Amino acid sequence: MNIWLPLIIAGIINYLTRLSSVLFINPKKFNRSTKNLLTYVPSAVFPAIIFPAVFFNDYGNFVNFTDPKIFGSIIAILVGFFSKNIIITIISGILAYWISTFFLLNY
């Protein structure tokens, strides 16, 4: 029980901070430039989450260019750019990763 108490407290604090931003911030009070700026937040956070998973291995070192994650990411970026469809982008990236994993590991 010693380890669970700090984890539960941290989870409650994290939940309350996120809930407070939803409950107490009124988006109608933001001016146009603030609303415009906030539309870029998901686009700025997403690469910060994805890029370390693609470009670093489990030990924190850069992966080689021949890593299947790099190939899958390149294919997903190209398909996303041309198709503008998130589902097709995700499926093509996963398929490219699986295919490159199969061929790079077997040959």
Biopython code that builds the backbone (N, CA, C, O; Angstrom):
import numpy as np
from Bio.PDB.StructureBuilder import StructureBuilder

atoms = [
    (1, "MET", "N", (0.811, -1.201, 0.000)),
    (1, "MET", "CA", (0.000, 0.000, 0.000)),
    (1, "MET", "C", (0.852, 1.261, 0.000)),
    (1, "MET", "O", (0.368, 2.345, -0.324)),
    (2, "ASN", "N", (2.127, 1.115, 0.366)),
    (2, "ASN", "CA", (2.985, 2.289, 0.442)),
    (2, "ASN", "C", (3.166, 2.968, -0.906)),
    (2, "ASN", "O", (3.228, 4.196, -0.975)),
    (3, "ILE", "N", (3.253, 2.183, -1.983)),
    (3, "ILE", "CA", (3.481, 2.790, -3.295)),
    (3, "ILE", "C", (2.178, 3.291, -3.912)),
    (3, "ILE", "O", (2.207, 4.208, -4.732)),
    (4, "TRP", "N", (1.047, 2.718, -3.543)),
    (4, "TRP", "CA", (-0.213, 3.101, -4.160)),
    (4, "TRP", "C", (-0.724, 4.454, -3.690)),
    (4, "TRP", "O", (-1.352, 5.173, -4.467)),
    (5, "LEU", "N", (-0.477, 4.807, -2.476)),
    (5, "LEU", "CA", (-0.976, 6.082, -1.956)),
    (5, "LEU", "C", (-0.415, 7.282, -2.720)),
    (5, "LEU", "O", (-1.194, 8.147, -3.120)),
    (6, "PRO", "N", (0.901, 7.377, -2.940)),
    (6, "PRO", "CA", (1.398, 8.512, -3.740)),
    (6, "PRO", "C", (0.884, 8.494, -5.182)),
    (6, "PRO", "O", (0.641, 9.551, -5.763)),
    (7, "LEU", "N", (0.718, 7.309, -5.760)),
    (7, "LEU", "CA", (0.199, 7.232, -7.126)),
    (7, "LEU", "C", (-1.248, 7.712, -7.193)),
    (7, "LEU", "O", (-1.624, 8.427, -8.121)),
    (8, "ILE", "N", (-2.044, 7.326, -6.230)),
    (8, "ILE", "CA", (-3.442, 7.758, -6.205)),
    (8, "ILE", "C", (-3.528, 9.268, -5.973)),
    (8, "ILE", "O", (-4.328, 9.944, -6.619)),
    (9, "ILE", "N", (-2.726, 9.794, -5.073)),
    (9, "ILE", "CA", (-2.720, 11.239, -4.812)),
    (9, "ILE", "C", (-2.275, 12.010, -6.052)),
    (9, "ILE", "O", (-2.871, 13.031, -6.396)),
    (10, "ALA", "N", (-1.229, 11.527, -6.725)),
    (10, "ALA", "CA", (-0.763, 12.187, -7.956)),
    (10, "ALA", "C", (-1.843, 12.141, -9.034)),
    (10, "ALA", "O", (-2.031, 13.115, -9.762)),
    (11, "GLY", "N", (-2.545, 11.027, -9.141)),
    (11, "GLY", "CA", (-3.626, 10.931, -10.118)),
    (11, "GLY", "C", (-4.757, 11.888, -9.818)),
    (11, "GLY", "O", (-5.304, 12.507, -10.731)),
    (12, "ILE", "N", (-5.118, 12.019, -8.555)),
    (12, "ILE", "CA", (-6.181, 12.948, -8.173)),
    (12, "ILE", "C", (-5.766, 14.392, -8.442)),
    (12, "ILE", "O", (-6.566, 15.181, -8.944)),
    (13, "ILE", "N", (-4.540, 14.738, -8.116)),
    (13, "ILE", "CA", (-4.053, 16.105, -8.372)),
    (13, "ILE", "C", (-4.041, 16.386, -9.865)),
    (13, "ILE", "O", (-4.457, 17.463, -10.292)),
    (14, "ASN", "N", (-3.570, 15.434, -10.669)),
    (14, "ASN", "CA", (-3.548, 15.596, -12.118)),
    (14, "ASN", "C", (-4.967, 15.776, -12.654)),
    (14, "ASN", "O", (-5.209, 16.651, -13.486)),
    (15, "TYR", "N", (-5.896, 14.964, -12.187)),
    (15, "TYR", "CA", (-7.282, 15.072, -12.628)),
    (15, "TYR", "C", (-7.881, 16.426, -12.254)),
    (15, "TYR", "O", (-8.558, 17.055, -13.066)),
    (16, "LEU", "N", (-7.634, 16.866, -11.039)),
    (16, "LEU", "CA", (-8.205, 18.136, -10.587)),
    (16, "LEU", "C", (-7.642, 19.327, -11.357)),
    (16, "LEU", "O", (-8.375, 20.277, -11.636)),
    (17, "THR", "N", (-6.366, 19.296, -11.703)),
    (17, "THR", "CA", (-5.808, 20.410, -12.479)),
    (17, "THR", "C", (-6.411, 20.453, -13.875)),
    (17, "THR", "O", (-6.672, 21.533, -14.405)),
    (18, "ARG", "N", (-6.631, 19.305, -14.468)),
    (18, "ARG", "CA", (-7.259, 19.285, -15.796)),
    (18, "ARG", "C", (-8.731, 19.671, -15.721)),
    (18, "ARG", "O", (-9.237, 20.384, -16.588)),
    (19, "LEU", "N", (-9.407, 19.203, -14.694)),
    (19, "LEU", "CA", (-10.822, 19.527, -14.522)),
    (19, "LEU", "C", (-11.010, 21.014, -14.252)),
    (19, "LEU", "O", (-11.969, 21.617, -14.734)),
    (20, "SER", "N", (-10.106, 21.603, -13.489)),
    (20, "SER", "CA", (-10.243, 23.028, -13.182)),
    (20, "SER", "C", (-10.118, 23.876, -14.438)),
    (20, "SER", "O", (-10.793, 24.898, -14.557)),
    (21, "SER", "N", (-9.277, 23.476, -15.367)),
    (21, "SER", "CA", (-9.153, 24.256, -16.599)),
    (21, "SER", "C", (-10.412, 24.157, -17.440)),
    (21, "SER", "O", (-10.736, 25.083, -18.184)),
    (22, "VAL", "N", (-11.119, 23.055, -17.333)),
    (22, "VAL", "CA", (-12.367, 22.901, -18.086)),
    (22, "VAL", "C", (-13.507, 23.660, -17.406)),
    (22, "VAL", "O", (-14.330, 24.284, -18.075)),
    (23, "LEU", "N", (-13.549, 23.602, -16.098)),
    (23, "LEU", "CA", (-14.672, 24.196, -15.376)),
    (23, "LEU", "C", (-14.565, 25.708, -15.192)),
    (23, "LEU", "O", (-15.575, 26.410, -15.242)),
    (24, "PHE", "N", (-13.363, 26.210, -14.983)),
    (24, "PHE", "CA", (-13.229, 27.605, -14.575)),
    (24, "PHE", "C", (-12.811, 28.562, -15.691)),
    (24, "PHE", "O", (-12.921, 29.778, -15.528)),
    (25, "ILE", "N", (-12.345, 28.048, -16.794)),
    (25, "ILE", "CA", (-11.941, 28.930, -17.895)),
    (25, "ILE", "C", (-13.093, 29.034, -18.881)),
    (25, "ILE", "O", (-13.556, 28.032, -19.427)),
    (26, "ASN", "N", (-13.535, 30.231, -19.093)),
    (26, "ASN", "CA", (-14.635, 30.483, -20.016)),
    (26, "ASN", "C", (-14.055, 30.894, -21.371)),
    (26, "ASN", "O", (-13.508, 31.990, -21.501)),
    (27, "PRO", "N", (-14.170, 30.021, -22.387)),
    (27, "PRO", "CA", (-13.577, 30.359, -23.688)),
    (27, "PRO", "C", (-14.237, 31.555, -24.367)),
    (27, "PRO", "O", (-13.657, 32.137, -25.284)),
    (28, "LYS", "N", (-15.438, 31.931, -23.935)),
    (28, "LYS", "CA", (-16.108, 33.089, -24.532)),
    (28, "LYS", "C", (-15.420, 34.396, -24.158)),
    (28, "LYS", "O", (-15.607, 35.411, -24.829)),
    (29, "LYS", "N", (-14.620, 34.377, -23.086)),
    (29, "LYS", "CA", (-13.925, 35.582, -22.651)),
    (29, "LYS", "C", (-12.591, 35.791, -23.364)),
    (29, "LYS", "O", (-11.974, 36.848, -23.227)),
    (30, "PHE", "N", (-12.144, 34.797, -24.120)),
    (30, "PHE", "CA", (-10.886, 34.941, -24.863)),
    (30, "PHE", "C", (-11.096, 35.848, -26.062)),
    (30, "PHE", "O", (-12.147, 35.824, -26.704)),
    (31, "ASN", "N", (-10.079, 36.649, -26.354)),
    (31, "ASN", "CA", (-10.169, 37.451, -27.568)),
    (31, "ASN", "C", (-9.800, 36.580, -28.773)),
    (31, "ASN", "O", (-9.397, 35.427, -28.617)),
    (32, "ARG", "N", (-9.942, 37.131, -29.944)),
    (32, "ARG", "CA", (-9.755, 36.371, -31.184)),
    (32, "ARG", "C", (-8.319, 35.859, -31.328)),
    (32, "ARG", "O", (-8.117, 34.727, -31.768)),
    (33, "SER", "N", (-7.333, 36.658, -30.971)),
    (33, "SER", "CA", (-5.938, 36.230, -31.133)),
    (33, "SER", "C", (-5.592, 35.088, -30.169)),
    (33, "SER", "O", (-4.820, 34.198, -30.527)),
    (34, "THR", "N", (-6.147, 35.102, -28.965)),
    (34, "THR", "CA", (-5.902, 34.009, -28.015)),
    (34, "THR", "C", (-6.547, 32.723, -28.506)),
    (34, "THR", "O", (-5.937, 31.657, -28.425)),
    (35, "LYS", "N", (-7.761, 32.806, -29.008)),
    (35, "LYS", "CA", (-8.419, 31.623, -29.561)),
    (35, "LYS", "C", (-7.634, 31.080, -30.752)),
    (35, "LYS", "O", (-7.486, 29.866, -30.900)),
    (36, "ASN", "N", (-7.130, 31.978, -31.600)),
    (36, "ASN", "CA", (-6.348, 31.548, -32.752)),
    (36, "ASN", "C", (-5.056, 30.863, -32.308)),
    (36, "ASN", "O", (-4.649, 29.857, -32.889)),
    (37, "LEU", "N", (-4.418, 31.410, -31.281)),
    (37, "LEU", "CA", (-3.190, 30.822, -30.763)),
    (37, "LEU", "C", (-3.442, 29.441, -30.170)),
    (37, "LEU", "O", (-2.633, 28.532, -30.356)),
    (38, "LEU", "N", (-4.544, 29.276, -29.465)),
    (38, "LEU", "CA", (-4.854, 27.998, -28.825)),
    (38, "LEU", "C", (-5.209, 26.897, -29.824)),
    (38, "LEU", "O", (-5.167, 25.716, -29.477)),
    (39, "THR", "N", (-5.555, 27.262, -31.047)),
    (39, "THR", "CA", (-5.822, 26.223, -32.044)),
    (39, "THR", "C", (-4.552, 25.486, -32.448)),
    (39, "THR", "O", (-4.637, 24.386, -32.994)),
    (40, "TYR", "N", (-3.376, 26.058, -32.194)),
    (40, "TYR", "CA", (-2.112, 25.411, -32.541)),
    (40, "TYR", "C", (-1.584, 24.507, -31.435)),
    (40, "TYR", "O", (-0.603, 23.795, -31.651)),
    (41, "VAL", "N", (-2.195, 24.512, -30.277)),
    (41, "VAL", "CA", (-1.683, 23.718, -29.161)),
    (41, "VAL", "C", (-1.656, 22.227, -29.468)),
    (41, "VAL", "O", (-0.620, 21.603, -29.238)),
    (42, "PRO", "N", (-2.740, 21.605, -29.979)),
    (42, "PRO", "CA", (-2.650, 20.183, -30.293)),
    (42, "PRO", "C", (-1.572, 19.872, -31.333)),
    (42, "PRO", "O", (-0.914, 18.836, -31.249)),
    (43, "SER", "N", (-1.391, 20.750, -32.298)),
    (43, "SER", "CA", (-0.360, 20.539, -33.317)),
    (43, "SER", "C", (1.036, 20.651, -32.731)),
    (43, "SER", "O", (1.966, 20.029, -33.243)),
    (44, "ALA", "N", (1.201, 21.419, -31.685)),
    (44, "ALA", "CA", (2.511, 21.562, -31.057)),
    (44, "ALA", "C", (2.793, 20.433, -30.071)),
    (44, "ALA", "O", (3.946, 20.036, -29.900)),
    (45, "VAL", "N", (1.765, 19.918, -29.429)),
    (45, "VAL", "CA", (1.957, 18.859, -28.442)),
    (45, "VAL", "C", (2.150, 17.503, -29.108)),
    (45, "VAL", "O", (2.946, 16.691, -28.635)),
    (46, "PHE", "N", (1.443, 17.249, -30.184)),
    (46, "PHE", "CA", (1.509, 15.948, -30.855)),
    (46, "PHE", "C", (2.923, 15.561, -31.282)),
    (46, "PHE", "O", (3.344, 14.441, -30.994)),
    (47, "PRO", "N", (3.679, 16.434, -31.957)),
    (47, "PRO", "CA", (5.054, 16.048, -32.302)),
    (47, "PRO", "C", (5.944, 15.815, -31.084)),
    (47, "PRO", "O", (6.851, 14.984, -31.128)),
    (48, "ALA", "N", (5.692, 16.536, -30.011)),
    (48, "ALA", "CA", (6.497, 16.327, -28.799)),
    (48, "ALA", "C", (6.270, 14.941, -28.214)),
    (48, "ALA", "O", (7.149, 14.400, -27.542)),
    (49, "ILE", "N", (5.120, 14.371, -28.459)),
    (49, "ILE", "CA", (4.832, 13.028, -27.985)),
    (49, "ILE", "C", (5.347, 11.983, -28.966)),
    (49, "ILE", "O", (5.898, 10.966, -28.545)),
    (50, "ILE", "N", (5.180, 12.211, -30.253)),
    (50, "ILE", "CA", (5.477, 11.200, -31.270)),
    (50, "ILE", "C", (6.960, 11.127, -31.614)),
    (50, "ILE", "O", (7.501, 10.027, -31.715)),
    (51, "PHE", "N", (7.629, 12.250, -31.795)),
    (51, "PHE", "CA", (9.011, 12.231, -32.282)),
    (51, "PHE", "C", (9.980, 11.448, -31.406)),
    (51, "PHE", "O", (10.802, 10.712, -31.953)),
    (52, "PRO", "N", (9.935, 11.559, -30.079)),
    (52, "PRO", "CA", (10.860, 10.726, -29.292)),
    (52, "PRO", "C", (10.613, 9.232, -29.487)),
    (52, "PRO", "O", (11.556, 8.441, -29.482)),
    (53, "ALA", "N", (9.357, 8.844, -29.657)),
    (53, "ALA", "CA", (9.059, 7.425, -29.865)),
    (53, "ALA", "C", (9.580, 6.929, -31.204)),
    (53, "ALA", "O", (9.911, 5.751, -31.341)),
    (54, "VAL", "N", (9.657, 7.809, -32.189)),
    (54, "VAL", "CA", (10.129, 7.403, -33.514)),
    (54, "VAL", "C", (11.644, 7.465, -33.600)),
    (54, "VAL", "O", (12.262, 6.549, -34.142)),
    (55, "PHE", "N", (12.249, 8.504, -33.088)),
    (55, "PHE", "CA", (13.670, 8.742, -33.329)),
    (55, "PHE", "C", (14.614, 8.226, -32.250)),
    (55, "PHE", "O", (15.829, 8.227, -32.445)),
    (56, "PHE", "N", (14.077, 7.785, -31.117)),
    (56, "PHE", "CA", (14.931, 7.262, -30.049)),
    (56, "PHE", "C", (14.570, 5.806, -29.760)),
    (56, "PHE", "O", (13.406, 5.415, -29.835)),
    (57, "ASN", "N", (15.590, 5.014, -29.429)),
    (57, "ASN", "CA", (15.330, 3.633, -29.052)),
    (57, "ASN", "C", (15.071, 3.548, -27.552)),
    (57, "ASN", "O", (14.923, 4.570, -26.883)),
    (58, "ASP", "N", (15.016, 2.329, -27.031)),
    (58, "ASP", "CA", (14.701, 2.139, -25.609)),
    (58, "ASP", "C", (15.778, 2.682, -24.683)),
    (58, "ASP", "O", (15.519, 2.924, -23.504)),
    (59, "TYR", "N", (16.979, 2.873, -25.205)),
    (59, "TYR", "CA", (18.092, 3.341, -24.380)),
    (59, "TYR", "C", (18.339, 4.841, -24.497)),
    (59, "TYR", "O", (19.269, 5.365, -23.886)),
    (60, "GLY", "N", (17.513, 5.534, -25.278)),
    (60, "GLY", "CA", (17.650, 6.971, -25.430)),
    (60, "GLY", "C", (18.613, 7.386, -26.526)),
    (60, "GLY", "O", (18.955, 8.564, -26.627)),
    (61, "ASN", "N", (19.057, 6.449, -27.345)),
    (61, "ASN", "CA", (19.952, 6.752, -28.458)),
    (61, "ASN", "C", (19.140, 6.919, -29.736)),
    (61, "ASN", "O", (18.052, 6.361, -29.875)),
    (62, "PHE", "N", (19.687, 7.693, -30.662)),
    (62, "PHE", "CA", (19.032, 7.843, -31.957)),
    (62, "PHE", "C", (19.009, 6.511, -32.687)),
    (62, "PHE", "O", (19.960, 5.734, -32.606)),
    (63, "VAL", "N", (17.926, 6.251, -33.397)),
    (63, "VAL", "CA", (17.829, 5.026, -34.182)),
    (63, "VAL", "C", (18.514, 5.235, -35.527)),
    (63, "VAL", "O", (18.739, 6.368, -35.952)),
    (64, "ASN", "N", (18.838, 4.141, -36.184)),
    (64, "ASN", "CA", (19.425, 4.213, -37.526)),
    (64, "ASN", "C", (18.356, 4.612, -38.532)),
    (64, "ASN", "O", (17.160, 4.487, -38.267)),
    (65, "PHE", "N", (18.798, 5.090, -39.681)),
    (65, "PHE", "CA", (17.859, 5.466, -40.733)),
    (65, "PHE", "C", (17.125, 4.250, -41.270)),
    (65, "PHE", "O", (16.044, 4.385, -41.842)),
    (66, "THR", "N", (17.697, 3.060, -41.094)),
    (66, "THR", "CA", (17.063, 1.838, -41.583)),
    (66, "THR", "C", (16.031, 1.282, -40.608)),
    (66, "THR", "O", (15.467, 0.219, -40.864)),
    (67, "ASP", "N", (15.772, 1.961, -39.513)),
    (67, "ASP", "CA", (14.785, 1.508, -38.550)),
    (67, "ASP", "C", (13.393, 1.552, -39.176)),
    (67, "ASP", "O", (13.055, 2.522, -39.854)),
    (68, "PRO", "N", (12.584, 0.518, -38.959)),
    (68, "PRO", "CA", (11.236, 0.489, -39.545)),
    (68, "PRO", "C", (10.353, 1.651, -39.092)),
    (68, "PRO", "O", (9.445, 2.045, -39.824)),
    (69, "LYS", "N", (10.593, 2.206, -37.910)),
    (69, "LYS", "CA", (9.788, 3.346, -37.440)),
    (69, "LYS", "C", (9.998, 4.562, -38.340)),
    (69, "LYS", "O", (9.063, 5.320, -38.595)),
    (70, "ILE", "N", (11.208, 4.742, -38.810)),
    (70, "ILE", "CA", (11.495, 5.880, -39.698)),
    (70, "ILE", "C", (10.756, 5.704, -41.021)),
    (70, "ILE", "O", (10.134, 6.639, -41.526)),
    (71, "PHE", "N", (10.831, 4.490, -41.577)),
    (71, "PHE", "CA", (10.153, 4.227, -42.850)),
    (71, "PHE", "C", (8.644, 4.406, -42.715)),
    (71, "PHE", "O", (8.021, 5.035, -43.569)),
    (72, "GLY", "N", (8.053, 3.864, -41.661)),
    (72, "GLY", "CA", (6.614, 4.015, -41.445)),
    (72, "GLY", "C", (6.212, 5.466, -41.262)),
    (72, "GLY", "O", (5.154, 5.882, -41.736)),
    (73, "SER", "N", (7.042, 6.240, -40.581)),
    (73, "SER", "CA", (6.746, 7.666, -40.370)),
    (73, "SER", "C", (6.805, 8.444, -41.673)),
    (73, "SER", "O", (5.956, 9.297, -41.930)),
    (74, "ILE", "N", (7.799, 8.154, -42.489)),
    (74, "ILE", "CA", (7.921, 8.855, -43.778)),
    (74, "ILE", "C", (6.712, 8.562, -44.660)),
    (74, "ILE", "O", (6.145, 9.468, -45.270)),
    (75, "ILE", "N", (6.321, 7.288, -44.722)),
    (75, "ILE", "CA", (5.148, 6.925, -45.525)),
    (75, "ILE", "C", (3.896, 7.603, -44.976)),
    (75, "ILE", "O", (3.087, 8.118, -45.747)),
    (76, "ALA", "N", (3.727, 7.609, -43.666)),
    (76, "ALA", "CA", (2.547, 8.238, -43.066)),
    (76, "ALA", "C", (2.521, 9.740, -43.330)),
    (76, "ALA", "O", (1.457, 10.304, -43.587)),
    (77, "ILE", "N", (3.672, 10.388, -43.270)),
    (77, "ILE", "CA", (3.726, 11.834, -43.549)),
    (77, "ILE", "C", (3.342, 12.117, -44.994)),
    (77, "ILE", "O", (2.574, 13.040, -45.265)),
    (78, "LEU", "N", (3.869, 11.333, -45.916)),
    (78, "LEU", "CA", (3.541, 11.536, -47.334)),
    (78, "LEU", "C", (2.066, 11.265, -47.618)),
    (78, "LEU", "O", (1.413, 12.049, -48.306)),
    (79, "VAL", "N", (1.545, 10.168, -47.096)),
    (79, "VAL", "CA", (0.132, 9.851, -47.318)),
    (79, "VAL", "C", (-0.758, 10.899, -46.666)),
    (79, "VAL", "O", (-1.762, 11.303, -47.252)),
    (80, "GLY", "N", (-0.406, 11.346, -45.467)),
    (80, "GLY", "CA", (-1.190, 12.378, -44.804)),
    (80, "GLY", "C", (-1.183, 13.693, -45.550)),
    (80, "GLY", "O", (-2.193, 14.394, -45.618)),
    (81, "PHE", "N", (-0.033, 14.019, -46.108)),
    (81, "PHE", "CA", (0.071, 15.277, -46.857)),
    (81, "PHE", "C", (-0.810, 15.256, -48.097)),
    (81, "PHE", "O", (-1.490, 16.237, -48.398)),
    (82, "PHE", "N", (-0.797, 14.143, -48.811)),
    (82, "PHE", "CA", (-1.541, 14.085, -50.071)),
    (82, "PHE", "C", (-3.009, 13.702, -49.885)),
    (82, "PHE", "O", (-3.861, 14.171, -50.640)),
    (83, "SER", "N", (-3.325, 12.861, -48.897)),
    (83, "SER", "CA", (-4.706, 12.399, -48.765)),
    (83, "SER", "C", (-5.541, 13.283, -47.835)),
    (83, "SER", "O", (-6.755, 13.381, -48.010)),
    (84, "LYS", "N", (-4.911, 13.923, -46.855)),
    (84, "LYS", "CA", (-5.621, 14.731, -45.853)),
    (84, "LYS", "C", (-6.669, 13.895, -45.109)),
    (84, "LYS", "O", (-7.677, 14.432, -44.651)),
    (85, "ASN", "N", (-6.435, 12.587, -44.986)),
    (85, "ASN", "CA", (-7.350, 11.675, -44.320)),
    (85, "ASN", "C", (-6.598, 10.976, -43.192)),
    (85, "ASN", "O", (-5.624, 10.267, -43.444)),
    (86, "ILE", "N", (-7.041, 11.170, -41.955)),
    (86, "ILE", "CA", (-6.305, 10.658, -40.804)),
    (86, "ILE", "C", (-6.342, 9.129, -40.744)),
    (86, "ILE", "O", (-5.344, 8.509, -40.376)),
    (87, "ILE", "N", (-7.460, 8.517, -41.094)),
    (87, "ILE", "CA", (-7.571, 7.055, -41.034)),
    (87, "ILE", "C", (-6.642, 6.398, -42.051)),
    (87, "ILE", "O", (-5.938, 5.444, -41.721)),
    (88, "ILE", "N", (-6.637, 6.894, -43.269)),
    (88, "ILE", "CA", (-5.745, 6.348, -44.300)),
    (88, "ILE", "C", (-4.290, 6.570, -43.908)),
    (88, "ILE", "O", (-3.442, 5.714, -44.162)),
    (89, "THR", "N", (-3.998, 7.697, -43.298)),
    (89, "THR", "CA", (-2.635, 7.990, -42.856)),
    (89, "THR", "C", (-2.181, 7.001, -41.791)),
    (89, "THR", "O", (-1.075, 6.466, -41.871)),
    (90, "ILE", "N", (-3.021, 6.757, -40.804)),
    (90, "ILE", "CA", (-2.657, 5.833, -39.730)),
    (90, "ILE", "C", (-2.483, 4.422, -40.270)),
    (90, "ILE", "O", (-1.506, 3.749, -39.942)),
    (91, "ILE", "N", (-3.419, 3.971, -41.093)),
    (91, "ILE", "CA", (-3.337, 2.617, -41.642)),
    (91, "ILE", "C", (-2.111, 2.458, -42.522)),
    (91, "ILE", "O", (-1.435, 1.432, -42.447)),
    (92, "SER", "N", (-1.805, 3.445, -43.355)),
    (92, "SER", "CA", (-0.633, 3.334, -44.232)),
    (92, "SER", "C", (0.663, 3.347, -43.425)),
    (92, "SER", "O", (1.605, 2.629, -43.762)),
    (93, "GLY", "N", (0.723, 4.147, -42.371)),
    (93, "GLY", "CA", (1.913, 4.167, -41.532)),
    (93, "GLY", "C", (2.134, 2.849, -40.820)),
    (93, "GLY", "O", (3.259, 2.355, -40.748)),
    (94, "ILE", "N", (1.054, 2.278, -40.292)),
    (94, "ILE", "CA", (1.169, 0.989, -39.606)),
    (94, "ILE", "C", (1.552, -0.110, -40.588)),
    (94, "ILE", "O", (2.416, -0.935, -40.290)),
    (95, "LEU", "N", (0.918, -0.127, -41.754)),
    (95, "LEU", "CA", (1.263, -1.147, -42.754)),
    (95, "LEU", "C", (2.709, -1.009, -43.221)),
    (95, "LEU", "O", (3.409, -2.009, -43.376)),
    (96, "ALA", "N", (3.152, 0.212, -43.443)),
    (96, "ALA", "CA", (4.544, 0.421, -43.861)),
    (96, "ALA", "C", (5.504, -0.037, -42.769)),
    (96, "ALA", "O", (6.549, -0.617, -43.065)),
    (97, "TYR", "N", (5.160, 0.218, -41.516)),
    (97, "TYR", "CA", (5.999, -0.230, -40.397)),
    (97, "TYR", "C", (6.043, -1.749, -40.350)),
    (97, "TYR", "O", (7.120, -2.332, -40.220)),
    (98, "TRP", "N", (4.889, -2.398, -40.453)),
    (98, "TRP", "CA", (4.847, -3.866, -40.403)),
    (98, "TRP", "C", (5.605, -4.490, -41.566)),
    (98, "TRP", "O", (6.369, -5.436, -41.376)),
    (99, "ILE", "N", (5.397, -3.967, -42.763)),
    (99, "ILE", "CA", (6.075, -4.522, -43.938)),
    (99, "ILE", "C", (7.578, -4.324, -43.829)),
    (99, "ILE", "O", (8.349, -5.242, -44.110)),
    (100, "SER", "N", (7.997, -3.138, -43.423)),
    (100, "SER", "CA", (9.438, -2.906, -43.302)),
    (100, "SER", "C", (10.035, -3.731, -42.167)),
    (100, "SER", "O", (11.181, -4.170, -42.267)),
    (101, "THR", "N", (9.290, -3.947, -41.100)),
    (101, "THR", "CA", (9.771, -4.812, -40.018)),
    (101, "THR", "C", (9.959, -6.230, -40.508)),
    (101, "THR", "O", (10.962, -6.871, -40.196)),
    (102, "PHE", "N", (9.000, -6.725, -41.277)),
    (102, "PHE", "CA", (9.088, -8.082, -41.787)),
    (102, "PHE", "C", (10.291, -8.240, -42.712)),
    (102, "PHE", "O", (11.046, -9.205, -42.585)),
    (103, "PHE", "N", (10.476, -7.306, -43.638)),
    (103, "PHE", "CA", (11.565, -7.440, -44.600)),
    (103, "PHE", "C", (12.924, -7.147, -43.989)),
    (103, "PHE", "O", (13.907, -7.798, -44.342)),
    (104, "LEU", "N", (13.004, -6.181, -43.079)),
    (104, "LEU", "CA", (14.295, -5.854, -42.482)),
    (104, "LEU", "C", (14.740, -6.918, -41.485)),
    (104, "LEU", "O", (15.939, -7.148, -41.328)),
    (105, "LEU", "N", (13.808, -7.564, -40.817)),
    (105, "LEU", "CA", (14.178, -8.590, -39.840)),
    (105, "LEU", "C", (14.435, -9.936, -40.481)),
    (105, "LEU", "O", (15.169, -10.755, -39.926)),
    (106, "ASN", "N", (13.839, -10.182, -41.649)),
    (106, "ASN", "CA", (13.992, -11.482, -42.303)),
    (106, "ASN", "C", (15.133, -11.497, -43.322)),
    (106, "ASN", "O", (15.536, -12.573, -43.763)),
    (107, "TYR", "N", (15.654, -10.352, -43.703)),
    (107, "TYR", "CA", (16.714, -10.328, -44.722)),
    (107, "TYR", "C", (17.928, -9.602, -44.218)),
    (107, "TYR", "O", (18.919, -9.482, -44.937)),
]
sb = StructureBuilder()
sb.init_structure("model")
sb.init_model(0)
sb.init_chain("A")
sb.init_seg("    ")
for serial, (resi, resn, name, xyz) in enumerate(atoms, 1):
    if name == "N":
        sb.init_residue(resn, " ", resi, " ")
    sb.init_atom(name, np.array(xyz, "f"), 0.0, 1.0, " ", f" {name:<3s}", serial, name[0])
structure = sb.get_structure()
